[in-house]
Amino acid sequence: MISDLWDRITFAAEGLWLFLVDCFDALRYSRWGLAIAGGAIVLLVIVIVIVAGGGGESDPTTETAAEQALSEPPSVINDPQFVEERGFSIALPDTWRRTKPPEGASFAAVSEDGLGEATLWVDRDAKLDFDQFVDQSLAGLDGLGDDARVTDRVEGPTPETSIAVLEADVPVDGGIAGPYRVTLRAAGPYRYYLATSIGAGAPPRLTADAELLSTSFRPQVR
């Protein structure tokens, strides 16, 4: 604010000073030259005061709105669609649409720009406990991409209350590796494997979309 005000005053003073010098050269031999020069100096002082006063004023309403815009970014997900199928439910982001699942999968969706994909596999295996399910899935993810790891784990007293989230960097369609997330759940004899993949360089919105898909997913005992 101070720097901007000083620039305003400096530019105004320099412009008027050059103007006065030219006028003085032209009028110094005139009968009224001294009076005109004095009037010009008074005008210079008035202009500087006006510029300084205008530069110091601000609109508090505008500043408040700007501060709120920076501190309160708009929501990235406007109106997700709640999908409920036999055996599970999930919230689908507003810019995603359901697609035909690949062979053996129960659910699939893709973002409108094609940079985000989600696929759900459901297997019946009552003998596979949840810890084994996590280890098996992590080994498979390790062979699929790089830096496979468990990023979240809830160890409940039953398979239905247990959750595991795995992540890795996996190439999408043979391209550059992007974030790949797997959410593991269980219900009765069924094991649920929800995978979301985001293409490299995708907008941050898709990361939030993948988070919504992962956290909203709920298995149901059939």
Buried (B, 14 or more C-beta within 10 A) or exposed (E): EEEEBEEBBEEBBEEBEEEBEEBBEEBEEEEEBEEBBEEBEEEBEEBBEEBBEEBEEEEEEEEEEEEEEEEEEEEBBEEBEEBEEEBBEBBBBBBBEEEEBEEEBBBBBBBEEEBBBBBBBBEEEEEBBBEEBBEBBBEEBBEBBEEBEBEEEEEEEEBBEBBBBBBBBBBBEEEEBBBBBBBBBBBBBBBBBBBBBBBEEBBEBBBBBBBBBBBBBBBBEE
